Amino acid sequence: MSALHDLTLTSLTGEELPLKPYEGKVLLIVNVASECGLTPQYAGLEKLQRSYATRGFSVLGVPCNQFGAQEPCSEAQIARFCEKHYGVSFPMSRKLEVNGPGRHPLYRLLAGEGAEFPGDITWNFEKFLVAPDGRVLARFAPRTAPDDPLLVQAIEDALG
């Protein structure tokens, strides 16, 4: 078990969102925002979720308001927005800080000192592909679309 799978987040609805159930699955962790030029990526992320969920894959959305204040909404508003506009079915956490002194432990593991792909998150919709054992396999820039062939191939490879 990895340190990542030891973490418990809080969902948009205020319930515990433990990462332990994702042990043995491939995760695509994405910091998201509702008022960003990249927000339409939600549609592609949902398509990945629907395409690969039965094979042991999940997207994990992590709202963040650290980039241009592009996620000013409450958790309830975020949930309504995602459902209404994109039919999001994948799990989403409450808003987290991904950079700076308040960086959440999840992002310390993904991008902090000693991480496989260290460095500050550059913008909304940065993506981390996590192996079933919790290792970070790849990091994709915010502008990498969910249907980008390199991202899709990385997911396929991780799923075996």
C-alpha positions as CSV (number, residue, x, y, z in Angstrom):
1,M,0.0,0.0,0.0
2,S,1.2,3.5,-0.8
3,A,1.0,6.7,1.2
4,L,-1.4,8.0,-1.4
5,H,-3.9,5.2,-0.5
6,D,-3.6,6.1,3.2
7,L,-5.1,9.5,2.5
8,T,-8.7,10.5,3.1
9,L,-10.2,13.5,1.4
10,T,-13.6,15.1,1.9
11,S,-16.1,14.8,-1.0
12,L,-18.1,17.8,-2.4
13,T,-21.0,16.5,-0.3
14,G,-19.0,16.6,2.9
15,E,-18.6,12.8,3.2
16,E,-15.2,11.1,3.7
17,L,-13.5,10.2,0.4
18,P,-10.8,7.6,1.4
19,L,-8.3,6.7,-1.3
20,K,-7.9,3.2,0.0
21,P,-10.7,1.8,-2.3
22,Y,-8.6,3.0,-5.2
23,E,-5.7,0.7,-4.3
24,G,-5.4,-1.7,-7.2
25,K,-7.0,0.8,-9.6
26,V,-5.5,3.4,-12.0
27,L,-6.3,7.0,-11.1
28,L,-6.2,10.2,-13.1
29,I,-6.0,13.0,-10.5
30,V,-6.9,16.4,-11.9
31,N,-7.1,19.8,-10.3
32,V,-10.3,21.4,-11.7
33,A,-12.1,24.7,-11.9
34,S,-15.5,25.8,-13.1
35,E,-14.6,29.2,-14.6
36,C,-11.5,28.4,-16.6
37,G,-10.9,28.3,-20.3
38,L,-10.0,24.6,-19.8
39,T,-13.3,23.8,-18.0
40,P,-14.7,22.0,-21.1
41,Q,-12.1,19.3,-20.3
42,Y,-14.7,18.0,-17.9
43,A,-16.5,16.4,-20.9
44,G,-13.4,14.5,-21.9
45,L,-12.6,13.5,-18.3
46,E,-16.2,12.1,-18.0
47,K,-15.7,10.3,-21.3
48,L,-12.5,8.6,-19.9
49,Q,-14.4,7.7,-16.7
50,R,-17.2,6.1,-18.6
51,S,-14.8,4.3,-21.1
52,Y,-12.5,2.8,-18.5
53,A,-14.3,2.5,-15.2
54,T,-15.1,-1.1,-15.7
55,R,-11.4,-1.9,-16.3
56,G,-10.4,-0.5,-12.9
57,F,-9.9,3.2,-13.7
58,S,-11.2,6.4,-12.2
59,V,-10.8,10.1,-12.6
60,L,-10.5,12.0,-9.3
61,G,-11.4,15.7,-9.6
62,V,-9.9,18.1,-7.1
63,P,-11.3,21.6,-7.3
64,C,-8.8,24.4,-6.6
65,N,-9.2,28.2,-6.5
66,Q,-5.5,29.0,-6.6
67,F,-5.3,29.9,-10.3
68,G,-7.0,33.2,-11.2
69,A,-9.7,32.6,-8.6
70,Q,-11.4,30.4,-11.2
71,E,-13.1,28.2,-8.7
72,P,-15.0,30.6,-6.5
73,C,-18.1,28.4,-6.1
74,S,-19.1,26.5,-3.0
75,E,-18.9,22.8,-3.0
76,A,-22.6,22.5,-3.6
77,Q,-22.4,24.9,-6.5
78,I,-19.5,23.0,-8.0
79,A,-21.4,19.7,-7.7
80,R,-24.5,21.2,-9.4
81,F,-22.4,22.8,-12.2
82,C,-20.5,19.6,-12.9
83,E,-23.7,17.5,-13.0
84,K,-25.7,20.0,-15.1
85,H,-23.1,20.8,-17.7
86,Y,-21.0,17.7,-17.9
87,G,-22.8,14.8,-16.2
88,V,-19.8,14.2,-14.0
89,S,-20.0,10.8,-12.4
90,F,-16.4,10.5,-11.1
91,P,-15.5,11.4,-7.5
92,M,-14.7,15.0,-6.6
93,S,-13.1,16.3,-3.4
94,R,-13.7,19.6,-1.7
95,K,-11.5,22.4,-2.8
96,L,-7.8,21.9,-1.9
97,E,-4.7,23.9,-2.1
98,V,-2.3,22.4,-4.6
99,N,0.7,24.8,-4.1
100,G,2.2,26.9,-1.4
101,P,2.5,26.4,2.4
102,G,-1.1,25.1,2.5
103,R,-0.5,22.4,-0.1
104,H,-2.6,19.4,0.7
105,P,-0.8,16.2,1.6
106,L,-2.2,14.7,-1.7
107,Y,-0.3,17.2,-3.7
108,R,2.8,16.9,-1.5
109,L,2.9,13.3,-2.6
110,L,2.1,14.1,-6.3
111,A,4.3,17.1,-6.8
112,G,6.2,17.9,-3.6
113,E,9.9,17.5,-2.8
114,G,10.9,13.9,-3.5
115,A,8.0,13.2,-5.8
116,E,8.5,11.4,-9.1
117,F,7.3,14.6,-10.9
118,P,8.1,17.4,-8.5
119,G,7.2,21.1,-9.0
120,D,4.4,23.5,-8.5
121,I,1.1,22.8,-10.3
122,T,1.1,25.3,-13.2
123,W,-2.6,25.8,-13.8
124,N,-6.1,24.2,-13.6
125,F,-6.5,20.8,-15.2
126,E,-2.9,19.5,-14.6
127,K,-3.2,15.7,-14.5
128,F,-1.4,12.9,-12.6
129,L,-1.7,9.3,-13.7
130,V,-1.3,7.0,-10.7
131,A,-0.6,3.3,-10.9
132,P,-2.6,0.7,-9.0
133,D,0.2,0.5,-6.4
134,G,0.1,4.3,-5.9
135,R,3.2,5.2,-7.9
136,V,2.8,8.3,-10.1
137,L,3.4,7.2,-13.6
138,A,3.1,10.4,-15.5
139,R,2.2,14.1,-15.2
140,F,0.4,15.9,-18.0
141,A,0.2,19.7,-18.6
142,P,-3.1,21.5,-18.2
143,R,-3.6,21.9,-21.9
144,T,-3.2,18.2,-22.5
145,A,-6.7,17.2,-23.5
146,P,-8.2,14.1,-21.9
147,D,-8.4,12.5,-25.4
148,D,-4.8,13.3,-26.2
149,P,-3.3,10.1,-27.7
150,L,-0.3,10.1,-25.3
151,L,-2.6,10.4,-22.3
152,V,-5.0,7.7,-23.6
153,Q,-2.1,5.4,-24.3
154,A,-0.6,5.9,-20.8
155,I,-4.0,5.0,-19.3
156,E,-4.2,1.9,-21.6
157,D,-0.6,0.9,-20.6
158,A,-1.4,1.4,-16.9
159,L,-4.5,-0.8,-17.1
160,G,-2.5,-3.5,-18.8
